């Protein structure tokens, strides 16, 4: 028994995977992003469910996660999206992990270690197109390509970039500019004699709204877990009648520890920051900011009690919070 817990719906996750894979089709490899413990949903659990649905590629942020996944899925494509410390290069090579790389220094170090191990190192070259995060600047691309040409143990298996403003805006102009820059980089790489298998730049929004960006590998993150990347994406899905109905996978649950009726004018919580304006029923929940419920949701957030949205009253405490259950017909303490 727990005071608070999360539940994961396997059926909802399966539905989302099926929905997104139908949007992707058969011309691109579908690669769910399961970084940060699968967005809090449980990396191992999500990966097992996805694998049973025929998913054979996974993207994470850290190399440590890929070692866990490699033990579970010896043949899967495992891609590290984030920064990998050089001290892990040898282990990554041994485990056939694909690494995101973006500079001559990193590539040179990886080549040195790969040459000593006499095994190939699989590289996904990240291109900087407008996010100003990790990635090769286009002006620096010739030097990076020359480094790859001189590296006999590096396999350029992928080329990628990441959109900066494709889900938060109904105007795709900036994303289009990024995509065009990415295409220039890909064309340069191909003309330089390389044939990377995996060309990828999609996020969830691009996966859903812009099939022309799918390339040969599609990365989908938040949508896998049943959340649209933004309200504008959800609105575009409805407006364009795109077949993409997502189901939230995670439910955060708790119990009602106490219910009390308070009179009009009663002050609520630390700092007495809120006052009820009529006779009300207040429920005490054994969840607070220590559990991860953001204190910034004080007097703003809502919870669902018996299907009714109930407002958070006053400040969220460390281990408790109060909500207004006046509209719930028969609220009761749940032990």
N, C-alpha and C positions, 0 to 999 in steps of 0.2 A: 504494500500500500504506500502511496506517495501523496504528498500535499499538492504537488504540481508535476505534470509530465507532458510529453509530446507523443502524438500518435501519427504514424505514417501510413497512408493508404496505398497499398500495393496496386490496387485496381486503378486508382487515379493516376499513379505514375505510369502504369502500362498504357493507359488511354492517352496520356500526353506524348509518350514515346511513339505510339502508333500514329497519332495525329501529325507530329512533326516529321516523321519519316515519310509519310505520304506526301507532305509538302516538298520534301527534298527529292523524292523519286529515287531511281536506281543509278543515276549518273554520278552521284557523289557519295562518299563515305560519310555516314552519320556519326558524329563524335560528341557525345554529351560532355559538358564541362562539369566535373564533380570535385572542383577545388573547394577549399575551406569546408572540408567534411561534407561535401555535396550540399553546399549552401545551408549547412546545419541539419540536413536530413539524414546523415549517416552515409559516409562514402562507401563503405563495404556493402551495406545493405542495398543501397541504390545500384551499385555496380553489379551485384548478383542478380537483381531483378532485371536490369537492362541486358545483361548477358543472356539470360533465359529468353529474352525477346529477340535475340539475334544481333545484339550490338557487339561490335568487335574492336571498338576504339574508344579511348577515354583520355580526356585532357584534365590536367591538374596544375596547380601552381608550383608545388614543391617536389623535389626529387624524392624526399622521404616517402611521400604518398605512393609514388610509382613502385617503390620496392615492396610495399604491402600488396599492391595490385598485381605485381609480377608473380608473386608467390601464388596468388589465386588464379591468375589467367596467363599461363605461360606463352600463349600465342597472340594475345591482344596487342594492338598498336597503343602504346602509352606515350603521351606527349606532355612534356613539361612546358608550360606556358611562361613561367616566371624565371627568375634569376637562379642559376645553379652555381654553387661554390665550386671552384676548380678541384677541391679536395674530393668531390664526389664524381669527377669525370670517369675515373677508372671503373667504379662500380656501375655507373650508367652504361658504359660501353659493354661491360660484362653481361648486363641484364637486358641489353638491346633496347634501351630507353632513347626516345627521340628528344633532342634538346633544342630549345629555342635559343638561337645565337644571333648576334647583331654587331660584332666588331672584330677587327683584325686580331686584337690582343687575345680575346677569348678563343677565337678559332685557332690561333697559333698554339695556345696552350693545349687545346683539345687534340690537335694534330700530334703534338709531342707525346702526349700520354697514349693516344691510340697507336702510334708507331711503336712504342715500347711494348704494348700489349699484343701487337700484331692482329688487331681486330678493328673492323670498321666502326666509325662513330657516325650516327645518323643525325643530321642537322636540318632544322627548319629555320630558314633565314627570315628574320622579322624585318619588315620594311617600315620606316617612319613616313607616314603620309599625312599627318595632321593632328595626331593626338598628343604629340610632344612627350611621349613616354618612351619605352624601350624601342629600339629599331634603328636600322641603317638609314642615314640620310641619303637621298638619291645622289648627291654629289660625292658621297663616299663609297657608293656601290662599286665603281670600277676597282678600287683598291681591295675591297672585300672579295670580289669575284676573282681577282688575281691571286689572292691568298688561298682561295679554295682550289684554284687550278694547280697551285704548287703543293697542295696537301693531298697526298696519295691515300690517306686513310680516312678522309672525311667524305661522307656521302651526302650530297645535297638532296635530301628526300622531300623537302617541303619549302614553300615560300608563303609568308603570311603577312597580314597587317591587321589593324583593329580600328573600327570606326569610332569617331569621337562624338558624333551628334546625329545618330540615325534613329534613335528611339524617342528623343525629347522634342522633336520638331516635325511638323507636317511638311516642312520645306526640305527636300532632299538635296539641295544645292551643295552643301558642304560635303555630304557623304559622297555625292557624285564626283566632286573634285578629288576626294581621297581615292575613290575607286579608280579614277582615270590615272592618278599617280601610281597606284599599285599596278595597273595594267602596263604602264611604261616600264616599271621595274621588272615585271615578269617577262616582258618582251626582250628586255636587255639580257636577262639571265638566259633565256632560251637561245638568243642569238650568240651568246658566249659559249654555247656548246653543252649546256646543262639541260637535263630533262627531269625536273623534280616531279615526283608522283602526286604530291599533295599540294594543291594551290588553295589557300583558304583565307577568308577575311570576314566571314559572317559572324554576327552575334545573333541573339534571339530575334531582334527586330528585323535584321536583314534576312534571316532564315524564313520568317513569316511573310514579309512584305515585298522583298526584292529577290526573286528567284534568279535574276541575271547575275547575282553576286555569288552564287553557290559554289562555283569552282568545282574542284574534285573532292573537297572535304568540307563538311559543314559543322561548325562549332555552335552548339546551342546550350545556353546556360540557364538563366532564370525561368525560361518557358518550360523547361523539362519538369520543373517543380510546380507548374500550374499557375504561374504568375505572368501576366503580360508585362513587357518591359516598361511600359508607360501607358497612361490613359490615351494618349494620341495613337499609339499602336492599336490598342483595343478598339478605338473608334474607327480607325482605318480598316480593321478586320471586318467590322460590321458594315461600314459604308461600301466596301468593295466586295462584300459577300464572300470573303475568303473562308474556306472550310477549316477553321482553327478554333475549336472549343477546348479551352484549357481548364483543367480541374485542379484546384489547390491540393497538394499532396500532404501538407503538414497541418495538424490541428494541435494547438497548445491548450491544455485543459488544466483545471484546478477544481477545488471544492469550495463550497460556501461554509465558512466557519461560524458565522453568526449573522442573524438578521435582526435589526432593531427599527422601530418606528420612532421618528423624531418629529418634533413640532416645527411649524413655520418659523424661520429665522435662526434655526440651529446652525452653528458654525462647524465646519468639517475640517479635520486634519491639522497637521503641523502648519504653524504660521497662520492658522485660521483663515486660509485664503479663499474659502468658498462658503457660501451661506445658502441653505435651501429656502426657496420662496413660498413653499407650501408644505403641509404635512406630507412626509415622505418615508418610504421604506429604504433603509440603507443596509446593504450586504457587505460583510467583511470577507475578503478573499485572502488566503495565506500565500500571496505572491507579491513580491516587491522588486525593487531595482536590483537587489542582489541576485535574484533569479533571472534577471535580464529584461524585465519590463521597464522600458525607458522612463526615467523620472521626468523627462520632457513631455510625457503624455499626461502629466498631472492636469486635472480639470479639462482635458481635451480628448483623451482616448476613450474607446468604447470596448466593452466585452459583450459576448452573447450569452444570455441566460435563457434557457428554454426557448430559443429561437428569437428572443427579443434583444435588440441592441440597447445596452445599458451604459450610461455615461460614468466615467471615472470621476469621483468626487474628491476635490482637494488634492493635496500632494501625495504622490506615490511614496510609500514608506520603504524602508529597507527590505522588510519581509512581509508586508501587508499592504493592501489597498482597499479603498472603499468605493462601492459603485451604487448607483441609484437603481433599485429594482421595483420602483413604484408601479411600473406598467406591466410587470410580470404577474399574471393572474394568481399563481399559487407558488411563490418562491419558497424554498425550504432549505434548511441546513442539510448539507450532504456530508456524511461522515464515512 
